[in-house]
Amino acid sequence: MKPILLLGGGKIGETIAVLLARTGDYAVTVADHSVDAVGRFSGQAHVATRIIDAANEDDVADAARGMFAVVNACPYHLTERIARAARTVGVHYLDLTEDIRSTNVVRRIADGASTAFVPQCGLAPGFISIVANHLANRFDDLDSVQMRVGALPKFPTNALKYNLTWSTEGLVNEYCQPGEAIVGGRRVETIPLEGLEEFSLDGVRYEAFNTSGGLGTLCDSYEGRVKAMDYKSVRYPGHCQIMKVLLRDLGLSARQDLLCQILESSVPATLQDVVLIFVNVKGRRRGRLLQESHVAKIYDRRLDDLHFGAIQITTASGVCAVLDLIAVGALPAAGLIRQEQIDFDAFMANRFGRNFRSEEPAAGPGTLGRAA
């Protein structure tokens, strides 16, 4: 079994640990500063625990020594220290960050590394880049690439029409930080919560708007190759306007910690959710203007005795699939790996990648990447 250090025992970290450990191919050490967080893993086969403050780079390096890889499921502001520790001890590094600045730091750390560094291995950024690149490569000339992703409650009941399904800190950060897009063939900066649009899918109305980080490194790969490329987060109609009131009118963009506290004390979490993925690419093939799309809805489900939300399944499955591909030699073993370098077909054939297939809501047990 390959030893893995998993930093962060929160909602996503717990799912990653379960998926990896239940294959029997990985021995996972879950490290967190919270005794309560690591306590949830007590008695799980192939899972050990360790109390670590991930802000302490030396402690992380000590825990990572001798591991096959470090998987970072911590808040984005710890990314730089964890990545540096992985480089120091010479192990593979994977993370889930949506933060643009943190990813740029990882890219610099990866330069000349003897092991693989793969930032942004989640849903968006992450899988969305794999899909977009796959569709874009089917065209001779590209016109536009549109990416829309949302993690939504199946049963919205509050004014926000939203429930907490992943990191609250990450959610607020992507609502506050500028994003990126390509307009007229050139990279531009986008303003969060702007660019509001509405669309319908399967008879359900949605809205989409600018948020930070969803494009990952696609602007680097496609600037000058496509006329227009953008990413927007999907919510139910009305959500964007309320967030504007909170962040702008009430000034909570300057008090993100307070907004996180308000949301966590007032907006319930849910495991009854759906992840919506919509990628639309337009361009020319053999002189003909064509459009191709990838649309998927992924729902929460059970794995034997455990119930996982759709955002947990997709985010965790993304990083687990990439780890698998590194382990079998299907990806480079050194330096920076961008999500768009990952082959779509290889990803979808992977035991974890299969969790990204569109589906209808299921009441029975799932398989979630168990060993064949």
N, C-alpha and C positions, 0 to 999 in steps of 0.2 A: 504493500500500500504506500502511496505517495503522501508524505507528511505536508499538511497545509496549515499555515497560520492565518486564521480568520480574525481580523480586528474589527470589533463591533458586534455586539450581541443583541441588536435591536430587531425590529420587524423583519427587515431584509436579511440581516445576518443570521437570524434563526432559520430562515428558509434555506439559505445557502448551506448552512451546516447540515440540515436534514437531508437535502438533496445529495450532497457529496457523500456523507457518511453512509447513507442507505444503499449506495452502489457497492460498497465493500472494496472500492478501489482507492479510497482516500482516508487517511487518518487525520481528523480535523482537530486542531487546538483552537478553541474560541477564547479570545482575549478581550477583556473589557475592564473599565475601571469600576464598574458597578457589581457588587456582590450579588444583588438581586438578578441582574442580567445573566451572569454566568450560571446562577443557580438553576435557571430554567433548563439547562442542559444536563443536569444530574441524571446519571443512569443511562444515557443514550450510548448505544454501541458505537465505537470508533470515534467518539467525541470526548476530548479532554478539555479542561478549562484552566484559565490562568488570569489572575488579576494584574492588569497592566494599565498604566496611564499612557495612552497613545501619543500624548503631547511630549513624552520623554523619549527622545530619539534613541538614546543609548539603551533604554529598556526594550524598545521595539527591536533594535538590532540584536540584542541578546536573545530575545524570544524567537527571532526569525532565523538565527544561525542553524544550519543543517536542514532547513525546510526546503521543499521543492518550490513552493511559491508562497507569497504573501497576498492575501485577498483583503483589500481595504474597503470595509463597509462602514467607515466612520464619517462624521460630518466633514464637509469639504475643506474647512479651515485647518484640518490635520493632515491633509494630503501631502504637502511638501515634506514634512518630517518623516512620515511613513515611507514615502518613496525614496528619500535619501537613505534611510536605514536599510531598505531592501538592496539598494545599490552598494552600500558599504559591505554587506555580508554576501553579496553575489547570488541572490535568489530572484526568481521571476516575480513580477509585480503586476497586479490587476486591481482596478478600482471602478467605482460607479459614479464618480463625480460628474455633475452637470456644470460645474463652475469653470468658466473660461480661463480665468487667471491661473487656477490650480492646474488645469490641464497643460497650459503653456510651461509651467514649472516642471511638470513631469517630462515633457518633451525635452527640456534642457538636461534633466538628470539622465535621461535615456541615451543621450548622445555618447556613443562609444562604449555602452554597457555590454558586458558579456552575457547578459541574460535578457529576457524579453520584458518590455514595459508596455502594458496595454491599458491605457486609461479609458474611461467612459464605456464600460462593458455592460451597461444596463439596457433599458428600453429606448429612451431618447434623452441623451445620446446613447448610441449603442446599436441595437437591432435596426433602428430606423435608417441608419447610415448604410448598413449591409443591404437592406432592401433597395434603397434609393440608388446605390451604386450598381446593383444587379440590373435594375430596369434601365438605368442610363446607358449602360454598356451595350444595350440592344439597339441603340440608335447610331446612325452615322453622324448626324448633327443634332445638337440639343437646343431646344427652345426654352423649356421651363421644367423645374422640378419642385413640386409642392409636397410638403410633409406635414401631416396633422396627426397628433397623438393625444389621447386623453385617458386618464384613469378616473372613472366615474362611479358613483354609487348606483346600483341597480334600482334603488328605491329612494330617490331624493325627497327629503321631507322638510328641509329648512330653507330660509331665504337665499342662502348661498347655493343651494342645490348641489351640495358638496359634502363629503365626509373625509376625514383624515385617513388616508390609506398608505402613506409612506412618510418620509422624514418631513416634519413640519418646518424645520430649519431650511431644508433644501427647497421646499415649496415657496417659502417667503423670499428666499434668495433669488429664485428664478423670476419672481414677480418684480424684483427691484433692480436687477442688473441689466444693462443693455445686452442685446443679442447681436447676431450677425445675419446677413443675407447677401445675396448677389443680385444686383440691379444693373441692367445694361452691361452685363459681363464683368462688373467690378464689385468688389466687396464693400458693403456699407454697414454702418451700425444701426441697429433698430432700437426703438424705444419700447420698453416693456409695457404691456397692457394696451398698446395701440395696434392699429391694423385690424380692427374688429371686423369680422365677417360672420355670416350665418349660412348654414347648409343643412340639408336633411339627408338621412341615411336610414333605410328600412322603416320609413315613416316616423322617425324620431328627429326632432329639431335640435341642433347644436349650434354653439358659437365657437369661434376660434380667434386667438389673438397672440401677439408677439410675446414670447418669454425668452429667457436667456438659456444658451447652452445646447439646445436641441440639435443643432447642426453638427456638433462635434468638430471634426477637422475637415468637413466637406468643403468649406470655403477655400481651404488651402489646395485641395485636390481639383476643384472645379472652376476656380476663378479664371476667366478667359475662355472657358470651354462651354459655358452655358449662359444664356442671356439673363435668366431669372431663376433664383433658388431661394426658398424660404421655409421656415419651420414655425408652426404655431401650435399652442396647446389648445385642446378641445375641452369645453365645459358645456353645461346646460345654459340656455339663454338667461342673462341677468347676472351671472357670476362676476363678469369682468367689471361691471359698473359698481357693484358693491365693493370690490377690492380697490377700485380707484378712490372711492370715498375713504376707505380705511387708510390707504397708503399715502394718498396725496392730500385730500381735504383735511384729514385728521393728523397728518404728519407722521404716521407710524412707519414710513419708510426710513426715518431716522431713528426709530426705536424698534428694530426688527425683533429684538429679544422680547419686548413687551407684547408685540403682536403674536409671537409664537405662544406666549403664555395665555393670551386671550383665546386664541384658537383652540389650544389644547384643553382649556378648561370649559369651553363652550360648545365646540363642535365635536361630536362623537366620532370615534373611529368605526370602521366597519370592515368586515371580511366579505360582505356581499357586494361585490363590485364587478365592473367590466372594463377591460382595456380595449380602446378603439384605436386601430392603426389604419391610416389612409395615406398612401403615397401615390401621387399622380405625376407622370412624366410625359412630356410632349416633345416631339422632335421629328426629324426626317430619316427615313430608311429607304435607300434606293430612290431618292428623290420624292418620296411620297410623305406628306404630313400625317403622322400617326400619334395616337395617345395610348399609353398602357398604364394600368393602375394595379395596386396591391391593396386589398381591403381585408381586414381581419377583425373579429371580435373574440376576445378571450375572456372567459368567465372564471370566477372563483370555483374551487373544487376541493375535494377531500383527498388526502393521501393516507390511506388506512385510517389511523386514529386521529389524524390532524387535519384541520381545515385551513387552507391558505387562500388569501385574497388574490385576485388576478394580477394586481400590481406586484405582489410578492412573488408570484410564480414567474412572471415575465422578467422582472429585474434580476431575480436570483438565477433563473435559467440562462439569461444572457451571459453572465460572468462564468457560470459553471460550464457552459458549452465552449467558451473560449479557452478555459483552463483545460478541458478535455482535448481540444484541438492542439494545444501546445504539448500536452503530455504524449500524444501519439505522433508528433512530428509534422502535423498538417499546417503549422504556422512557424514562422521563423523563431529561432531560439535565442535571438539576441537583438538588442536595439528596440526602437519604438515600433509598435504595430498599431496602425490606424484601423478603425473599424471597417472602413471601406476596402481594406486589403483582405478581408475575410470573405471567402467564397460562400455565396448564398446557399448553393445546393449542399455543400459540405456542412454548413451550419444547420440547415433544416433537416439533414439526415442524422445529425447527432442526437443522442438520446435525450439531451436537455433541449436542444433546438426544436425538437418536435413539439414542445409545449407552446410554440408560437403559431401553431396551426389554428385557423379559425374554427369555431365550434359553436354549438348550441349549449345553453345551460345544462349542466349534468348534476344529478343528485347522488349518483353512486361514487364509489372510490375511483381515484385516478391512479396513473402510474408515475407521472412526474419524473421521468428520466431514470427509472430504476434500471439496473443492469439487465441486459438481455439474457 
